Amino acid sequence: MLATLALDAGRAVSHGDLADELWAGQPLGNTRNALQAHATRLRKALDDGRPPGRGTLDDGRPPERGTAVLRAVRGGYLLDVPPGCVDGNRFLDLATRGAAALPVAPERAIELLQAGLELWHGPALLDAGDGLRCRGAAALFDERRLTVWEDLVRARLAAGEASRAVAELRRLVAEHPLRERFCELLMLALYRTGRQADALELFHATRRRLDEELGVRPGIVLQRRHTEILSQDPALSLSTVTAAT
């Protein structure tokens, strides 16, 4: 219930939408009573678990302990907090600002993107249930997290931090071996650290894996990066090369 309301912080969610999220496909005798019981437990958890002064209100003041952030409204419930109090919204804001800063200020982009990734402490919306809203939001958050990692390593390459990018990309490629963007960026980072042979071997290993597991060839971006590395294209040393798509 908290996850569903937090996804729409500051806006009412109807009884029907909450019931669909919490008990979709399950017979329920009295939906209103079940929601009221959940709301009572949630209010207690929010009050018991919030240290004094934690968070801020719209005017910047910290909320008082016991503030009723969960409110019953006509036809539903409302999590009465600014959207910025929800870590998911803060993550998306930092991700957007970091991506915008990347072409002009890669060092600033690194700060913003790292701050966004540091908000994560495990899978998105863990234990939030099987409702469509939470499952859909979790998938979107997880995909956005991967694009933020891509932006972060691009920013590192643009800022001249190729060695650090290699370390981060090796982990990302190991975790997501079929994500061609990570492979392409790692090839570039390896090349910039004087490891052309490793970059080429990575391409061949990825090509074999794509063929064996998916029956497809590498995409055009990955193939182009392979050709550039083979020919030692001078453009590979330019920071703008990280923006290639």
GIURMO-V5377 format. One record per residue. RES is the residue in three letters. SS is DSSP state (A for helix, B for strand, O for the rest). PHI is phi in degrees with one decimal (* if undefined). BURIAL is + if it has 24 or more other ideal C-beta (glycine too) atoms within 12 Angstrom, else -. Layout:
RES;SS;PHI;BURIAL, RES;SS;PHI;BURIAL
This chain:
MET;O;*;+, LEU;A;-62.5;+, ALA;A;-60.8;+, THR;A;-62.5;+, LEU;A;-68.9;+, ALA;A;-66.5;+, LEU;A;-64.5;+, ASP;O;-123.2;+, ALA;O;-53.5;+, GLY;O;86.2;-, ARG;O;-127.7;-, ALA;B;-73.1;-, VAL;B;-116.3;+, SER;B;-69.4;-, HIS;A;-55.7;+, GLY;A;-63.8;-, ASP;A;-66.8;+, LEU;A;-64.7;+, ALA;A;-63.6;+, ASP;A;-61.0;-, GLU;A;-72.3;+, LEU;A;-84.9;+, TRP;A;-135.2;+, ALA;O;-55.8;-, GLY;O;78.7;-, GLN;O;-106.4;-, PRO;O;-67.4;-, LEU;O;-137.2;-, GLY;O;-68.0;-, ASN;O;-133.0;-, THR;A;-62.5;+, ARG;A;-60.8;-, ASN;A;-64.9;-, ALA;A;-64.5;-, LEU;A;-67.5;+, GLN;A;-62.9;-, ALA;A;-64.3;-, HIS;A;-61.5;+, ALA;A;-62.1;+, THR;A;-62.5;-, ARG;A;-65.4;-, LEU;A;-67.9;+, ARG;A;-59.9;+, LYS;A;-64.8;-, ALA;A;-64.1;-, LEU;A;-65.5;+, ASP;A;-70.9;-, ASP;A;-71.2;-, GLY;A;-95.2;-, ARG;O;-101.1;-, PRO;O;-63.0;-, PRO;O;-56.6;-, GLY;O;83.1;-, ARG;O;-77.3;-, GLY;O;87.6;+, THR;O;-139.3;-, LEU;O;-96.0;-, ASP;O;-58.5;-, ASP;O;-89.7;-, GLY;O;92.7;-, ARG;O;-78.6;-, PRO;O;-70.8;-, PRO;O;-71.1;+, GLU;O;-71.5;-, ARG;O;-62.0;-, GLY;O;93.5;-, THR;O;-58.5;+, ALA;O;-80.8;-, VAL;O;-78.2;+, LEU;B;-101.0;+, ARG;B;-121.3;-, ALA;B;-82.6;+, VAL;B;-123.4;-, ARG;O;-59.3;-, GLY;O;82.1;-, GLY;B;-179.2;+, TYR;B;-133.9;+, LEU;B;-136.7;+, LEU;B;-90.2;+, ASP;O;-87.3;+, VAL;O;-136.6;+, PRO;O;-62.8;-, PRO;A;-53.0;-, GLY;A;-68.2;-, CYS;A;-78.2;+, VAL;O;-94.4;+, ASP;A;-60.5;+, GLY;A;-61.0;+, ASN;A;-69.3;+, ARG;A;-62.7;+, PHE;A;-59.8;+, LEU;A;-63.4;+, ASP;A;-65.2;+, LEU;A;-64.2;+, ALA;A;-62.8;+, THR;A;-66.1;-, ARG;A;-66.9;-, GLY;A;-64.9;+, ALA;A;-62.6;+, ALA;A;-68.2;-, ALA;A;-79.1;+, LEU;A;-54.6;+, PRO;O;-68.0;-, VAL;O;-112.6;-, ALA;O;-146.3;-, PRO;A;-60.1;+, GLU;A;-64.2;-, ARG;A;-66.8;-, ALA;A;-59.5;+, ILE;A;-58.5;+, GLU;A;-59.6;-, LEU;A;-66.9;+, LEU;A;-68.7;+, GLN;A;-62.2;+, ALA;A;-60.5;-, GLY;A;-65.7;+, LEU;A;-68.2;+, GLU;O;-70.2;-, LEU;O;-74.8;+, TRP;O;-82.8;+, HIS;O;-136.9;-, GLY;O;132.1;-, PRO;O;-59.4;-, ALA;O;-63.5;+, LEU;O;52.9;+, LEU;O;-58.9;-, ASP;O;64.1;-, ALA;O;-84.6;+, GLY;O;99.4;+, ASP;O;-107.6;-, GLY;O;-65.9;+, LEU;A;-63.2;-, ARG;A;-62.9;+, CYS;A;-70.1;+, ARG;A;-65.1;-, GLY;A;-65.2;-, ALA;A;-65.3;+, ALA;A;-61.2;+, ALA;A;-63.3;-, LEU;A;-66.4;-, PHE;A;-62.2;+, ASP;A;-63.0;+, GLU;A;-67.7;-, ARG;A;-64.3;+, ARG;A;-60.3;+, LEU;A;-66.6;+, THR;A;-68.3;+, VAL;A;-67.1;+, TRP;A;-60.5;+, GLU;A;-60.0;+, ASP;A;-63.5;+, LEU;A;-64.4;+, VAL;A;-70.5;+, ARG;A;-62.7;+, ALA;A;-64.6;+, ARG;A;-63.2;+, LEU;A;-63.4;+, ALA;A;-66.1;+, ALA;O;-89.9;+, GLY;O;84.4;-, GLU;O;-101.0;+, ALA;A;-64.8;+, SER;A;-64.0;-, ARG;A;-68.1;-, ALA;A;-61.8;+, VAL;A;-59.2;+, ALA;A;-61.1;-, GLU;A;-68.7;+, LEU;A;-69.9;+, ARG;A;-59.4;+, ARG;A;-66.2;-, LEU;A;-65.6;+, VAL;A;-66.6;+, ALA;A;-64.0;-, GLU;A;-79.2;-, HIS;O;-134.2;+, PRO;O;-65.6;+, LEU;O;-98.2;+, ARG;O;-87.0;+, GLU;A;-64.8;+, ARG;A;-62.7;+, PHE;A;-64.4;+, CYS;A;-62.6;+, GLU;A;-62.0;+, LEU;A;-67.9;+, LEU;A;-66.0;+, MET;A;-57.3;+, LEU;A;-64.7;+, ALA;A;-63.2;+, LEU;A;-63.1;+, TYR;A;-60.1;+, ARG;A;-70.3;+, THR;O;-98.6;+, GLY;O;79.2;-, ARG;O;-119.4;-, GLN;A;-61.2;+, ALA;A;-62.6;-, ASP;A;-63.9;+, ALA;A;-63.1;+, LEU;A;-69.0;+, GLU;A;-64.8;-, LEU;A;-61.3;+, PHE;A;-60.5;+, HIS;A;-65.6;-, ALA;A;-65.1;+, THR;A;-67.8;+, ARG;A;-61.0;+, ARG;A;-64.5;-, ARG;A;-66.7;+, LEU;A;-60.5;-, ASP;A;-68.1;-, GLU;A;-71.0;-, GLU;A;-94.0;-, LEU;A;-121.0;-, GLY;O;69.3;-, VAL;O;-128.3;-, ARG;O;-94.1;-, PRO;O;-57.8;+, GLY;O;-69.7;-, ILE;A;-64.0;-, VAL;A;-65.9;+, LEU;A;-65.7;+, GLN;A;-64.6;-, ARG;A;-64.8;+, ARG;A;-63.3;+, HIS;A;-60.2;+, THR;A;-63.9;-, GLU;A;-63.4;+, ILE;A;-68.8;+, LEU;A;-57.2;-, SER;O;-90.6;-, GLN;O;52.1;-, ASP;O;-55.4;-, PRO;A;-58.0;-, ALA;A;-64.6;-, LEU;A;-65.3;+, SER;A;-85.9;-, LEU;O;-87.9;-, SER;A;-64.0;+, THR;A;-67.3;-, VAL;A;-64.3;+, THR;A;-69.6;+, ALA;A;-89.0;-, ALA;O;-61.1;-, THR;O;-132.1;-
